[in-house]
Amino acid sequence: MIYELTDTTKAEPIFAGWEETFLYSCLQKVMGKIYVTDVEHPRSACAYVGCFAFYAGEENEELVENLPGDLVIMTPQNEDWARLIEKCFPDAKKVTRFAIKKNTKFDVKRLQGLIKLLPGGYEIRTIDADIYDKCLQSPVTEDFVSAFESKDKYLEYGRGIVILKDDEIVAGASSYTRYREGIEIEVDTVPSERRKNLATVACSALILNCLQENLYPSWDAQNRISVHLAEKLGYEYAHDYVAYEVSSD
């Protein structure tokens, strides 16, 4: 039987040492959920937020087979969990993701300079109630806000910047998730507007806003392009890791 863990402190030893903000979101009960098979003395756990699931502790087949969403990016704590995921979902897409160091010291003047790369005819906007609704109108921008359970929740905890052209969102950077001390950045640009420094401008503005609020803007890269953008902003590559994309279909 799978249970949602309400006393998340019981899962802290299971995830100890795993430097991942998605886990912080769940453990701090800011957003996301933690699933276990034993609520009193859990020995394994799945932390799930957005479309990401993290598996730790003793390998547990029941936890792996219980897909918490329609599309889940499963991240194993170790090779034993990886083998179990491959056993349960032999058709899962195995991918490589790229972890970015969490202790970046940003060059504020450089980020301020990068914002000046915004081309003429474009406008920078903070994600407010109206922009939130516009984000949901496109598959390119919906992930800027969709991991939050409600609009009110995003407006309270989320942080985001978009770039408009002719009153349409063409790029942006936002908090895919939030934990007490910071955010996990989600960034995207509509295909027709790429290679115009729009992602660089949006990320620079968002990072500066976070620094003003004493929030850490964490970055995890899906691909090498994302790594290069992160390095342009001042981040440093840490290591790559394996994840599995699993669909309920």
C-alpha positions as CSV (number, residue, x, y, z in Angstrom):
1,M,0.0,0.0,0.0
2,I,1.2,3.5,-0.9
3,Y,0.7,6.3,1.5
4,E,1.4,10.1,1.4
5,L,3.7,11.0,4.2
6,T,2.4,13.8,6.3
7,D,5.3,14.0,8.8
8,T,8.0,14.6,6.2
9,T,10.7,14.7,8.8
10,K,10.6,10.9,8.9
11,A,11.9,10.9,5.3
12,E,14.8,13.3,5.9
13,P,17.3,10.5,6.7
14,I,16.3,8.7,3.5
15,F,17.2,11.7,1.3
16,A,20.1,12.9,3.4
17,G,23.1,14.1,1.4
18,W,21.1,14.4,-1.8
19,E,21.5,18.1,-2.9
20,E,18.4,18.6,-4.8
21,T,15.9,21.5,-4.5
22,F,13.0,19.4,-5.6
23,L,13.5,17.3,-2.4
24,Y,13.7,20.4,-0.3
25,S,10.3,21.5,-1.7
26,C,8.7,18.2,-0.6
27,L,10.5,17.8,2.7
28,Q,9.7,21.4,3.7
29,K,6.0,20.9,2.6
30,V,6.2,24.0,0.3
31,M,4.9,21.9,-2.6
32,G,5.0,18.4,-3.8
33,K,4.4,15.1,-1.9
34,I,6.4,12.2,-0.4
35,Y,5.2,8.7,-0.8
36,V,6.1,5.7,1.3
37,T,4.9,2.2,2.1
38,D,5.3,2.6,5.9
39,V,4.3,5.9,7.4
40,E,5.7,5.1,10.9
41,H,9.1,3.8,10.0
42,P,9.7,4.5,6.3
43,R,12.9,2.9,4.8
44,S,12.3,4.0,1.3
45,A,10.5,7.0,-0.3
46,C,9.5,8.7,-3.4
47,A,9.5,12.5,-3.5
48,Y,7.3,13.9,-6.3
49,V,6.8,17.5,-7.5
50,G,5.9,18.8,-10.9
51,C,6.7,15.9,-13.1
52,F,9.8,14.8,-11.2
53,A,10.1,11.8,-8.9
54,F,13.1,10.9,-6.8
55,Y,13.5,7.5,-5.3
56,A,15.7,6.8,-2.3
57,G,16.4,4.4,0.6
58,E,15.9,0.7,0.2
59,E,14.6,-0.3,-3.3
60,N,10.9,-0.7,-3.3
61,E,9.1,-2.1,-6.4
62,E,5.7,-0.9,-5.2
63,L,6.9,2.7,-5.0
64,V,8.3,2.5,-8.5
65,E,5.2,1.0,-10.1
66,N,2.9,3.6,-8.5
67,L,3.3,6.3,-11.1
68,P,2.3,9.6,-9.4
69,G,1.6,11.4,-12.7
70,D,0.9,10.8,-16.4
71,L,4.5,11.7,-17.4
72,V,7.1,11.2,-14.7
73,I,10.9,11.9,-14.9
74,M,12.2,9.3,-12.5
75,T,15.5,9.9,-10.8
76,P,17.1,7.0,-8.9
77,Q,19.3,7.6,-5.9
78,N,21.7,4.9,-7.0
79,E,22.2,2.0,-9.5
80,D,20.0,-0.4,-7.6
81,W,17.1,2.0,-8.0
82,A,18.0,2.5,-11.6
83,R,17.9,-1.3,-12.3
84,L,14.5,-1.5,-10.5
85,I,13.1,1.3,-12.7
86,E,14.4,-0.5,-15.8
87,K,12.8,-3.7,-14.6
88,C,9.4,-2.2,-13.9
89,F,9.4,0.0,-17.0
90,P,11.6,-1.6,-19.8
91,D,10.3,0.9,-22.3
92,A,11.3,3.9,-20.2
93,K,13.4,6.5,-22.0
94,K,16.8,6.7,-20.3
95,V,18.2,10.3,-20.4
96,T,21.2,12.1,-19.1
97,R,20.6,15.3,-17.2
98,F,23.2,17.8,-15.9
99,A,23.5,19.0,-12.3
100,I,24.7,22.5,-11.7
101,K,26.5,23.6,-8.5
102,K,24.3,25.2,-5.8
103,N,26.8,27.7,-4.4
104,T,27.1,30.2,-7.3
105,K,28.3,33.7,-6.4
106,F,26.7,35.9,-9.1
107,D,28.3,38.9,-10.7
108,V,25.5,41.4,-10.4
109,K,27.0,43.9,-12.8
110,R,27.4,41.3,-15.5
111,L,23.8,40.2,-15.1
112,Q,22.6,43.8,-15.3
113,G,24.7,44.1,-18.5
114,L,23.1,41.0,-20.0
115,I,19.6,42.5,-19.5
116,K,20.6,45.2,-21.9
117,L,20.8,42.6,-24.6
118,L,17.0,42.8,-24.9
119,P,16.2,43.7,-28.6
120,G,14.0,46.6,-29.5
121,G,10.3,45.9,-29.7
122,Y,10.3,43.5,-26.7
123,E,9.1,44.1,-23.2
124,I,10.1,42.6,-19.8
125,R,7.2,41.8,-17.4
126,T,6.9,40.1,-14.1
127,I,4.5,37.2,-13.9
128,D,1.4,38.7,-12.2
129,A,-2.2,37.5,-12.2
130,D,-2.8,38.4,-15.8
131,I,0.5,37.1,-17.1
132,Y,-0.1,33.8,-15.1
133,D,-3.2,33.3,-17.2
134,K,-1.3,34.0,-20.5
135,C,1.3,31.4,-19.5
136,L,-1.3,28.7,-19.4
137,Q,-2.3,29.4,-23.0
138,S,0.8,27.9,-24.6
139,P,2.6,24.6,-24.1
140,V,5.9,26.5,-24.3
141,T,5.1,28.7,-21.3
142,E,2.6,26.7,-19.2
143,D,5.5,25.0,-17.2
144,F,6.4,28.5,-15.9
145,V,3.4,28.2,-13.5
146,S,1.8,24.7,-13.9
147,A,3.6,22.9,-11.1
148,F,1.9,25.1,-8.5
149,E,-1.4,23.7,-7.3
150,S,-3.2,27.0,-7.9
151,K,-2.9,30.5,-9.2
152,D,-3.0,31.9,-5.7
153,K,-0.2,29.5,-4.7
154,Y,2.0,30.7,-7.6
155,L,1.3,34.4,-6.8
156,E,2.4,33.8,-3.2
157,Y,5.4,31.6,-3.7
158,G,6.3,31.7,-7.4
159,R,8.7,34.2,-9.0
160,G,8.9,34.8,-12.8
161,I,9.9,37.0,-15.7
162,V,8.5,36.9,-19.2
163,I,9.3,38.8,-22.4
164,L,6.5,40.1,-24.5
165,K,6.4,40.9,-28.2
166,D,3.1,42.4,-29.5
167,D,1.5,41.5,-26.2
168,E,2.4,37.8,-26.6
169,I,4.8,35.8,-24.4
170,V,7.8,34.8,-26.5
171,A,10.2,33.8,-23.7
172,G,10.5,33.7,-20.0
173,A,12.2,32.3,-16.8
174,S,10.2,31.3,-13.8
175,S,10.1,29.2,-10.7
176,Y,9.2,25.7,-11.8
177,T,9.2,24.9,-8.1
178,R,9.8,26.7,-4.9
179,Y,11.4,25.8,-1.6
180,R,11.9,28.1,1.5
181,E,15.3,29.3,0.5
182,G,14.9,29.6,-3.2
183,I,13.5,28.5,-6.5
184,E,14.3,26.0,-9.3
185,I,14.4,27.8,-12.6
186,E,12.4,26.9,-15.7
187,V,13.3,28.7,-18.9
188,D,12.0,28.5,-22.4
189,T,11.6,30.5,-25.6
190,V,9.1,30.0,-28.5
191,P,11.0,28.4,-31.4
192,S,10.6,31.3,-33.8
193,E,12.2,33.7,-31.3
194,R,15.3,31.7,-30.3
195,R,18.9,33.0,-30.8
196,K,17.9,36.5,-29.8
197,N,19.3,36.4,-26.2
198,L,15.7,36.4,-24.8
199,A,16.4,33.5,-22.5
200,T,19.6,35.2,-21.3
201,V,17.7,38.4,-20.6
202,A,14.8,36.7,-18.7
203,C,17.1,34.6,-16.6
204,S,19.3,37.5,-15.7
205,A,16.3,39.5,-14.6
206,L,14.9,36.6,-12.6
207,I,18.2,35.9,-10.9
208,L,18.6,39.6,-9.9
209,N,15.1,39.6,-8.5
210,C,15.9,36.5,-6.4
211,L,19.1,38.0,-5.1
212,Q,17.1,41.0,-3.9
213,E,14.8,38.7,-1.9
214,N,17.7,36.6,-0.6
215,L,16.4,33.6,-2.6
216,Y,18.7,31.2,-4.3
217,P,17.9,30.6,-8.1
218,S,18.9,27.0,-8.5
219,W,19.5,25.5,-12.0
220,D,19.3,21.9,-13.2
221,A,20.0,21.4,-16.9
222,Q,18.0,19.1,-19.3
223,N,20.7,19.3,-22.0
224,R,24.0,20.8,-23.0
225,I,22.3,23.9,-24.4
226,S,20.9,24.6,-20.9
227,V,24.4,24.0,-19.4
228,H,25.9,26.6,-21.7
229,L,23.2,29.1,-20.8
230,A,23.8,28.5,-17.1
231,E,27.5,29.0,-17.5
232,K,26.9,32.3,-19.4
233,L,24.9,33.5,-16.3
234,G,27.7,32.5,-13.9
235,Y,26.8,29.0,-12.8
236,E,29.2,26.0,-12.8
237,Y,28.6,22.5,-14.1
238,A,28.7,19.9,-11.3
239,H,28.1,16.4,-12.8
240,D,25.7,14.5,-15.0
241,Y,23.2,11.9,-13.8
242,V,20.7,9.4,-15.2
243,A,16.9,9.8,-15.2
244,Y,14.0,7.9,-16.8
245,E,11.1,9.4,-18.6
246,V,8.0,7.2,-18.0
247,S,4.5,7.7,-19.4
248,S,1.4,6.1,-18.0
249,D,0.5,5.1,-21.6
